[in-house]
Amino acid sequence: MFSSKKEIDYKRLKKDLINEYGAQMVSFSGVFGFLDMCKVEDASNEQLLELAKKEHFNLKKYMK
């Protein structure tokens, strides 16, 4: 899909994933949202992409 993984702003993607899981934790999933939020903290760039796809993030938004 992307010609180079370096084209993505992973710092911003990570921040947005943490915010997403934090919101899920508060609103409906409780501990599962917290666990997902912790996963994001230590995730590799490839793992961040997988989590973002799972949450249906528009990855074009994170292109540099």
Stockholm file with secondary structure:
# STOCKHOLM 1.0

chainA/1-64         MFSSKKEIDYKRLKKDLINEYGAQMVSFSGVFGFLDMCKVEDASNEQLLELAKKEHFNLKKYMK
#=GR chainA/1-64 SS CCSCGGGBCHHHHHHHHHHHHHHHIIIIITHHHHHHHHHHHTCCHHHHHHHHHHTTCCGGGGBC
#=GC SS_cons        CCSCGGGBCHHHHHHHHHHHHHHHIIIIITHHHHHHHHHHHTCCHHHHHHHHHHTTCCGGGGBC
//
